[in-house]
Amino acid sequence: MTHTNFTIFHPAVFVLLGIPGLEAYHIWLSIPLCLMYITAVLGNSILIVVIITERNLHEPMYFFLSMLAITDILLSTTTVPKALGIFWLHAHDIAFDACVTQVFFVHVMFVGESAILLAMAFDRFVAICAPLRYTTVLTRLVVGRIALAIVTRSFCIIFPVIFLLKQLPFCRTNIIPHSYCEHIGVARLACADITVNIWYGFSVPIVMVILDVILIALSYSLILRAVFRLPSQDARHKALSTCGSHLCVILMFYVPSFFTLLTHRFGRNIPQHVHILLANLYVVVPPMLNPIVYGVKTKQIQEGVAHWLFDIKNWCCASPLH
């Protein structure tokens, strides 16, 4: 009588290839990637510091913006340093647990950022459609509960992905043709049926993100209706200007993500290195641009940054070394 061996085997390491087909250009590609990563980390860090230190920015909108900045730093830091290690040091190996951790954070940050954008849309909806009730609706307790709900939802959606991934036996190659670990790319290396991984890993996060998009669109349709009912053109312009930066960030997040998704699903003639290059740009370009957009379009943040820089200048001038 034969017995099937169901022992789950995990390789000690996976080997990340970087961007297959563009190995000769890894060094050149690493330069803009590194510059964009540094800009993203510095820009979002400055944004967080300014929001914390400036009392006039202690409002729900800026609290959600600081959450967005933290998410952007985590998303880019989870992926870019490893990619740069591959490009510069040929550090292709990544431990199995480190790979799974990277999968977890990449997907949690994606789902979390979508939920944060929804919370910001709700904030703008209340501010424009019910301005007199803004402080009573979005109290500190409510904002804290929204933040907790965002974190909890993101964790609960992605944790089953990690559980399913760790249940797979890996007896094929341990080579991943990518610069970082992502769920389906790792699952395809398993020597078992990955139908559940594909269906859950693809459908559940995407359904939640699409639901977020629908609710954001609903919020902005109500906002636009309220704005165009305002009596003066100046009032309409002021109301729309408060939403401009948020709309830019929404477009920068959803347009590349859905474009990447559609090219993966339907772009079978697109070379693999193009998919991987887009994936690398997606985790660094929106995080780099978000603080720039808010800095350019939001007067309060401009004033906060100027005040923060002035304080640093005064501190440096008051230093005993000067």
C-alpha beads as a LAMMPS data file, in Angstrom:
LAMMPS data file: protein, C-alpha beads

322 atoms
321 bonds

1 atom types
1 bond types

-500.0 500.0 xlo xhi
-500.0 500.0 ylo yhi
-500.0 500.0 zlo zhi

Masses

1 110.0

Atoms # bond

1 1 1 0.000 0.000 0.000
2 1 1 1.448 3.364 -0.995
3 1 1 1.174 6.529 1.064
4 1 1 1.330 9.986 -0.418
5 1 1 3.787 12.286 1.300
6 1 1 2.109 15.637 2.073
7 1 1 5.131 17.191 3.766
8 1 1 5.303 20.921 3.032
9 1 1 8.748 21.859 1.783
10 1 1 9.933 25.453 1.702
11 1 1 13.219 26.392 0.025
12 1 1 15.767 28.132 2.233
13 1 1 16.044 30.983 -0.248
14 1 1 14.478 32.300 -3.406
15 1 1 16.567 33.895 -6.149
16 1 1 15.289 37.222 -7.466
17 1 1 16.554 37.911 -10.985
18 1 1 15.805 41.639 -11.027
19 1 1 14.504 42.611 -14.459
20 1 1 15.139 39.677 -16.824
21 1 1 16.180 40.833 -20.278
22 1 1 17.545 44.121 -18.988
23 1 1 20.455 42.807 -16.901
24 1 1 22.915 44.938 -18.884
25 1 1 20.983 48.055 -17.878
26 1 1 20.542 47.265 -14.174
27 1 1 23.111 49.863 -13.092
28 1 1 21.573 52.572 -15.263
29 1 1 18.040 51.712 -14.147
30 1 1 19.131 51.802 -10.516
31 1 1 20.125 55.496 -10.684
32 1 1 16.643 56.990 -11.311
33 1 1 15.108 54.314 -9.063
34 1 1 17.422 55.315 -6.203
35 1 1 16.816 59.045 -6.733
36 1 1 13.042 58.539 -6.793
37 1 1 13.219 56.402 -3.644
38 1 1 15.264 59.020 -1.764
39 1 1 12.835 61.739 -2.898
40 1 1 9.850 59.631 -1.783
41 1 1 11.293 58.902 1.678
42 1 1 12.473 62.489 2.281
43 1 1 9.298 64.093 0.923
44 1 1 6.948 61.895 2.939
45 1 1 9.114 62.162 6.076
46 1 1 9.083 65.966 5.874
47 1 1 5.314 65.865 5.345
48 1 1 4.831 63.717 8.461
49 1 1 7.098 65.934 10.596
50 1 1 5.328 69.107 9.439
51 1 1 1.872 67.643 10.169
52 1 1 3.004 66.551 13.653
53 1 1 4.720 69.813 14.588
54 1 1 2.262 72.345 13.126
55 1 1 -0.817 72.669 15.350
56 1 1 -2.963 74.182 12.568
57 1 1 -2.520 70.897 10.643
58 1 1 -3.969 68.772 13.458
59 1 1 -7.138 68.100 11.502
60 1 1 -8.660 64.852 10.174
61 1 1 -7.628 65.544 6.558
62 1 1 -3.961 65.940 7.509
63 1 1 -4.092 62.959 9.859
64 1 1 -5.209 60.784 6.936
65 1 1 -2.534 62.433 4.791
66 1 1 0.112 61.448 7.343
67 1 1 -1.223 57.873 7.210
68 1 1 -0.870 58.006 3.416
69 1 1 2.723 59.244 3.774
70 1 1 3.596 56.430 6.215
71 1 1 2.056 53.887 3.837
72 1 1 4.064 55.290 0.911
73 1 1 7.321 55.068 2.878
74 1 1 6.601 51.464 3.881
75 1 1 5.580 50.450 0.348
76 1 1 8.711 51.826 -1.296
77 1 1 11.032 50.697 1.523
78 1 1 9.660 47.159 1.366
79 1 1 10.702 46.782 -2.266
80 1 1 13.226 49.342 -3.540
81 1 1 16.239 48.622 -1.247
82 1 1 16.166 44.946 -2.224
83 1 1 15.921 45.872 -5.914
84 1 1 18.906 48.201 -5.532
85 1 1 20.809 45.405 -3.780
86 1 1 20.178 43.207 -6.822
87 1 1 21.203 45.921 -9.287
88 1 1 24.323 47.085 -7.418
89 1 1 25.580 44.134 -5.349
90 1 1 24.081 41.165 -7.222
91 1 1 22.366 40.220 -3.940
92 1 1 19.798 37.994 -5.610
93 1 1 19.053 35.679 -2.673
94 1 1 16.128 36.321 -0.340
95 1 1 15.142 34.025 2.526
96 1 1 11.758 32.316 2.286
97 1 1 10.358 34.096 5.370
98 1 1 11.728 37.444 4.136
99 1 1 10.051 36.849 0.777
100 1 1 6.709 36.050 2.425
101 1 1 7.077 39.154 4.623
102 1 1 7.683 41.242 1.516
103 1 1 4.559 39.780 -0.113
104 1 1 2.553 40.661 3.005
105 1 1 3.698 44.283 3.213
106 1 1 3.411 44.973 -0.529
107 1 1 -0.210 43.809 -0.627
108 1 1 -1.191 45.278 2.767
109 1 1 0.145 48.682 1.724
110 1 1 -1.770 48.516 -1.571
111 1 1 -5.104 47.668 0.096
112 1 1 -4.399 50.083 2.957
113 1 1 -3.620 53.005 0.665
114 1 1 -6.884 52.463 -1.183
115 1 1 -8.783 52.565 2.123
116 1 1 -6.933 55.741 3.186
117 1 1 -7.945 57.454 -0.072
118 1 1 -11.551 56.454 0.662
119 1 1 -11.285 57.955 4.170
120 1 1 -9.890 61.179 2.668
121 1 1 -12.799 61.293 0.204
122 1 1 -15.229 60.910 3.117
123 1 1 -13.433 63.757 4.914
124 1 1 -13.847 66.046 1.877
125 1 1 -17.494 64.970 1.527
126 1 1 -18.292 66.004 5.101
127 1 1 -16.244 69.225 4.838
128 1 1 -18.051 70.414 1.697
129 1 1 -21.512 68.865 1.945
130 1 1 -21.997 69.334 5.722
131 1 1 -19.432 71.955 6.829
132 1 1 -21.348 72.950 9.972
133 1 1 -21.293 69.342 11.206
134 1 1 -17.648 68.651 10.292
135 1 1 -16.225 68.901 13.814
136 1 1 -19.081 66.882 15.326
137 1 1 -18.940 64.113 12.696
138 1 1 -15.162 63.720 12.403
139 1 1 -14.207 63.779 16.074
140 1 1 -10.859 62.396 17.271
141 1 1 -12.624 59.218 18.376
142 1 1 -14.243 58.720 14.967
143 1 1 -10.990 59.433 13.118
144 1 1 -9.160 56.967 15.387
145 1 1 -11.790 54.308 14.697
146 1 1 -11.499 54.912 10.945
147 1 1 -7.707 54.516 11.173
148 1 1 -8.098 51.298 13.185
149 1 1 -10.646 50.003 10.656
150 1 1 -8.214 50.704 7.788
151 1 1 -5.400 48.769 9.473
152 1 1 -7.672 45.902 10.545
153 1 1 -9.304 45.556 7.118
154 1 1 -5.962 45.534 5.319
155 1 1 -4.549 42.889 7.667
156 1 1 -7.637 40.668 7.514
157 1 1 -7.773 40.776 3.702
158 1 1 -4.097 39.920 3.161
159 1 1 -3.367 37.526 6.041
160 1 1 -5.191 34.597 4.301
161 1 1 -2.923 35.203 1.280
162 1 1 0.119 34.585 3.483
163 1 1 -1.515 31.538 5.109
164 1 1 -2.282 30.038 1.683
165 1 1 1.235 30.771 0.475
166 1 1 2.894 29.095 3.447
167 1 1 0.788 25.947 2.935
168 1 1 2.203 25.384 -0.546
169 1 1 4.982 22.841 -1.131
170 1 1 7.840 24.133 -3.288
171 1 1 9.703 21.439 -5.174
172 1 1 10.369 23.224 -8.465
173 1 1 12.760 26.042 -9.215
174 1 1 13.383 28.716 -6.590
175 1 1 14.081 31.400 -9.207
176 1 1 11.669 34.356 -9.294
177 1 1 11.885 36.492 -12.470
178 1 1 11.231 39.731 -10.603
179 1 1 12.980 42.307 -8.415
180 1 1 10.706 41.666 -5.421
181 1 1 8.349 38.968 -4.171
182 1 1 4.678 39.200 -5.058
183 1 1 1.983 36.659 -4.290
184 1 1 1.172 35.001 -7.620
185 1 1 4.795 35.107 -8.776
186 1 1 5.815 33.073 -5.715
187 1 1 2.764 30.777 -5.798
188 1 1 3.518 29.747 -9.389
189 1 1 6.725 28.087 -8.169
190 1 1 4.736 25.601 -6.065
191 1 1 4.272 21.983 -7.094
192 1 1 0.593 21.967 -6.097
193 1 1 -2.734 23.319 -7.273
194 1 1 -2.768 27.106 -6.736
195 1 1 -6.346 27.739 -7.885
196 1 1 -7.386 28.983 -4.434
197 1 1 -4.350 31.267 -4.280
198 1 1 -5.183 32.744 -7.677
199 1 1 -8.862 33.255 -6.939
200 1 1 -8.455 34.659 -3.442
201 1 1 -5.232 36.546 -4.074
202 1 1 -6.663 38.213 -7.148
203 1 1 -10.397 38.587 -6.559
204 1 1 -10.723 39.585 -2.885
205 1 1 -8.223 42.506 -2.823
206 1 1 -9.384 43.727 -6.240
207 1 1 -13.071 43.563 -5.245
208 1 1 -12.300 45.599 -2.111
209 1 1 -10.329 48.174 -4.104
210 1 1 -13.090 48.432 -6.726
211 1 1 -15.587 48.943 -3.902
212 1 1 -13.370 51.758 -2.599
213 1 1 -13.301 53.322 -6.082
214 1 1 -17.105 53.181 -6.323
215 1 1 -17.523 54.827 -2.907
216 1 1 -14.926 57.501 -3.780
217 1 1 -16.746 58.197 -7.053
218 1 1 -20.044 58.436 -5.158
219 1 1 -18.497 60.852 -2.640
220 1 1 -17.164 63.109 -5.368
221 1 1 -20.406 63.068 -7.326
222 1 1 -22.161 64.351 -4.187
223 1 1 -19.351 66.859 -3.611
224 1 1 -19.644 68.212 -7.163
225 1 1 -23.409 68.480 -6.845
226 1 1 -22.993 70.481 -3.615
227 1 1 -20.248 72.668 -5.125
228 1 1 -22.268 73.676 -8.180
229 1 1 -25.140 74.679 -5.907
230 1 1 -22.954 77.266 -4.161
231 1 1 -24.072 80.850 -4.943
232 1 1 -20.733 82.474 -5.851
233 1 1 -17.956 81.456 -8.223
234 1 1 -15.317 82.203 -5.576
235 1 1 -16.974 79.776 -3.157
236 1 1 -17.113 77.107 -5.850
237 1 1 -13.443 77.649 -6.736
238 1 1 -12.373 77.481 -3.084
239 1 1 -14.351 74.268 -2.504
240 1 1 -12.916 72.605 -5.616
241 1 1 -9.353 73.679 -4.784
242 1 1 -9.524 71.789 -1.486
243 1 1 -10.248 68.604 -3.467
244 1 1 -7.731 69.131 -6.289
245 1 1 -4.698 67.590 -4.589
246 1 1 -6.733 64.619 -3.373
247 1 1 -8.070 63.964 -6.867
248 1 1 -4.516 64.074 -8.279
249 1 1 -3.354 61.524 -5.691
250 1 1 -6.348 59.290 -6.429
251 1 1 -5.539 59.305 -10.139
252 1 1 -1.825 58.633 -9.502
253 1 1 -2.732 55.624 -7.359
254 1 1 -5.573 53.986 -9.283
255 1 1 -4.639 54.661 -12.916
256 1 1 -1.202 52.929 -12.753
257 1 1 -2.545 50.101 -10.581
258 1 1 -5.424 49.267 -12.914
259 1 1 -3.173 49.724 -15.952
260 1 1 -0.665 47.262 -14.460
261 1 1 -3.483 44.858 -13.620
262 1 1 -4.977 44.988 -17.105
263 1 1 -1.608 44.554 -18.822
264 1 1 -0.942 41.481 -16.661
265 1 1 -4.360 40.061 -17.482
266 1 1 -4.683 40.920 -21.159
267 1 1 -1.275 42.112 -22.353
268 1 1 0.103 38.724 -23.287
269 1 1 2.209 40.238 -26.070
270 1 1 3.884 42.724 -23.733
271 1 1 7.451 41.600 -22.843
272 1 1 8.012 40.401 -19.291
273 1 1 10.617 43.060 -18.549
274 1 1 8.038 45.768 -19.296
275 1 1 5.671 44.293 -16.677
276 1 1 8.459 44.173 -14.089
277 1 1 9.669 47.673 -14.919
278 1 1 6.127 49.022 -14.489
279 1 1 5.818 47.156 -11.179
280 1 1 9.021 48.798 -9.930
281 1 1 7.865 52.241 -11.011
282 1 1 4.471 51.725 -9.379
283 1 1 5.969 51.241 -5.901
284 1 1 8.107 54.390 -6.110
285 1 1 6.556 56.980 -8.455
286 1 1 3.229 57.623 -6.615
287 1 1 5.015 57.736 -3.207
288 1 1 7.460 60.251 -4.693
289 1 1 4.764 62.451 -6.247
290 1 1 2.176 62.449 -3.422
291 1 1 4.027 64.853 -1.067
292 1 1 4.989 67.056 -4.027
293 1 1 1.350 67.322 -5.134
294 1 1 0.139 68.203 -1.648
295 1 1 3.039 70.603 -1.154
296 1 1 2.258 72.443 -4.396
297 1 1 -1.527 72.512 -4.078
298 1 1 -2.095 72.936 -0.307
299 1 1 -1.352 76.378 1.131
300 1 1 -1.391 75.171 4.759
301 1 1 1.316 72.594 4.016
302 1 1 3.400 75.181 2.154
303 1 1 3.191 77.468 5.180
304 1 1 3.961 74.574 7.518
305 1 1 7.058 73.562 5.534
306 1 1 8.249 77.188 5.410
307 1 1 7.769 77.527 9.167
308 1 1 9.566 74.234 9.784
309 1 1 12.511 75.276 7.601
310 1 1 12.636 78.657 9.371
311 1 1 12.817 76.889 12.751
312 1 1 15.644 74.674 11.493
313 1 1 17.514 77.746 10.223
314 1 1 17.114 79.498 13.592
315 1 1 18.252 76.370 15.425
316 1 1 21.352 76.096 13.224
317 1 1 22.164 79.796 13.696
318 1 1 21.781 79.448 17.461
319 1 1 24.114 76.439 17.553
320 1 1 27.381 77.037 19.524
321 1 1 29.313 76.069 16.376
322 1 1 28.147 79.289 14.696

Bonds

1 1 1 2
2 1 2 3
3 1 3 4
4 1 4 5
5 1 5 6
6 1 6 7
7 1 7 8
8 1 8 9
9 1 9 10
10 1 10 11
11 1 11 12
12 1 12 13
13 1 13 14
14 1 14 15
15 1 15 16
16 1 16 17
17 1 17 18
18 1 18 19
19 1 19 20
20 1 20 21
21 1 21 22
22 1 22 23
23 1 23 24
24 1 24 25
25 1 25 26
26 1 26 27
27 1 27 28
28 1 28 29
29 1 29 30
30 1 30 31
31 1 31 32
32 1 32 33
33 1 33 34
34 1 34 35
35 1 35 36
36 1 36 37
37 1 37 38
38 1 38 39
39 1 39 40
40 1 40 41
41 1 41 42
42 1 42 43
43 1 43 44
44 1 44 45
45 1 45 46
46 1 46 47
47 1 47 48
48 1 48 49
49 1 49 50
50 1 50 51
51 1 51 52
52 1 52 53
53 1 53 54
54 1 54 55
55 1 55 56
56 1 56 57
57 1 57 58
58 1 58 59
59 1 59 60
60 1 60 61
61 1 61 62
62 1 62 63
63 1 63 64
64 1 64 65
65 1 65 66
66 1 66 67
67 1 67 68
68 1 68 69
69 1 69 70
70 1 70 71
71 1 71 72
72 1 72 73
73 1 73 74
74 1 74 75
75 1 75 76
76 1 76 77
77 1 77 78
78 1 78 79
79 1 79 80
80 1 80 81
81 1 81 82
82 1 82 83
83 1 83 84
84 1 84 85
85 1 85 86
86 1 86 87
87 1 87 88
88 1 88 89
89 1 89 90
90 1 90 91
91 1 91 92
92 1 92 93
93 1 93 94
94 1 94 95
95 1 95 96
96 1 96 97
97 1 97 98
98 1 98 99
99 1 99 100
100 1 100 101
101 1 101 102
102 1 102 103
103 1 103 104
104 1 104 105
105 1 105 106
106 1 106 107
107 1 107 108
108 1 108 109
109 1 109 110
110 1 110 111
111 1 111 112
112 1 112 113
113 1 113 114
114 1 114 115
115 1 115 116
116 1 116 117
117 1 117 118
118 1 118 119
119 1 119 120
120 1 120 121
121 1 121 122
122 1 122 123
123 1 123 124
124 1 124 125
125 1 125 126
126 1 126 127
127 1 127 128
128 1 128 129
129 1 129 130
130 1 130 131
131 1 131 132
132 1 132 133
133 1 133 134
134 1 134 135
135 1 135 136
136 1 136 137
137 1 137 138
138 1 138 139
139 1 139 140
140 1 140 141
141 1 141 142
142 1 142 143
143 1 143 144
144 1 144 145
145 1 145 146
146 1 146 147
147 1 147 148
148 1 148 149
149 1 149 150
150 1 150 151
151 1 151 152
152 1 152 153
153 1 153 154
154 1 154 155
155 1 155 156
156 1 156 157
157 1 157 158
158 1 158 159
159 1 159 160
160 1 160 161
161 1 161 162
162 1 162 163
163 1 163 164
164 1 164 165
165 1 165 166
166 1 166 167
167 1 167 168
168 1 168 169
169 1 169 170
170 1 170 171
171 1 171 172
172 1 172 173
173 1 173 174
174 1 174 175
175 1 175 176
176 1 176 177
177 1 177 178
178 1 178 179
179 1 179 180
180 1 180 181
181 1 181 182
182 1 182 183
183 1 183 184
184 1 184 185
185 1 185 186
186 1 186 187
187 1 187 188
188 1 188 189
189 1 189 190
190 1 190 191
191 1 191 192
192 1 192 193
193 1 193 194
194 1 194 195
195 1 195 196
196 1 196 197
197 1 197 198
198 1 198 199
199 1 199 200
200 1 200 201
201 1 201 202
202 1 202 203
203 1 203 204
204 1 204 205
205 1 205 206
206 1 206 207
207 1 207 208
208 1 208 209
209 1 209 210
210 1 210 211
211 1 211 212
212 1 212 213
213 1 213 214
214 1 214 215
215 1 215 216
216 1 216 217
217 1 217 218
218 1 218 219
219 1 219 220
220 1 220 221
221 1 221 222
222 1 222 223
223 1 223 224
224 1 224 225
225 1 225 226
226 1 226 227
227 1 227 228
228 1 228 229
229 1 229 230
230 1 230 231
231 1 231 232
232 1 232 233
233 1 233 234
234 1 234 235
235 1 235 236
236 1 236 237
237 1 237 238
238 1 238 239
239 1 239 240
240 1 240 241
241 1 241 242
242 1 242 243
243 1 243 244
244 1 244 245
245 1 245 246
246 1 246 247
247 1 247 248
248 1 248 249
249 1 249 250
250 1 250 251
251 1 251 252
252 1 252 253
253 1 253 254
254 1 254 255
255 1 255 256
256 1 256 257
257 1 257 258
258 1 258 259
259 1 259 260
260 1 260 261
261 1 261 262
262 1 262 263
263 1 263 264
264 1 264 265
265 1 265 266
266 1 266 267
267 1 267 268
268 1 268 269
269 1 269 270
270 1 270 271
271 1 271 272
272 1 272 273
273 1 273 274
274 1 274 275
275 1 275 276
276 1 276 277
277 1 277 278
278 1 278 279
279 1 279 280
280 1 280 281
281 1 281 282
282 1 282 283
283 1 283 284
284 1 284 285
285 1 285 286
286 1 286 287
287 1 287 288
288 1 288 289
289 1 289 290
290 1 290 291
291 1 291 292
292 1 292 293
293 1 293 294
294 1 294 295
295 1 295 296
296 1 296 297
297 1 297 298
298 1 298 299
299 1 299 300
300 1 300 301
301 1 301 302
302 1 302 303
303 1 303 304
304 1 304 305
305 1 305 306
306 1 306 307
307 1 307 308
308 1 308 309
309 1 309 310
310 1 310 311
311 1 311 312
312 1 312 313
313 1 313 314
314 1 314 315
315 1 315 316
316 1 316 317
317 1 317 318
318 1 318 319
319 1 319 320
320 1 320 321
321 1 321 322
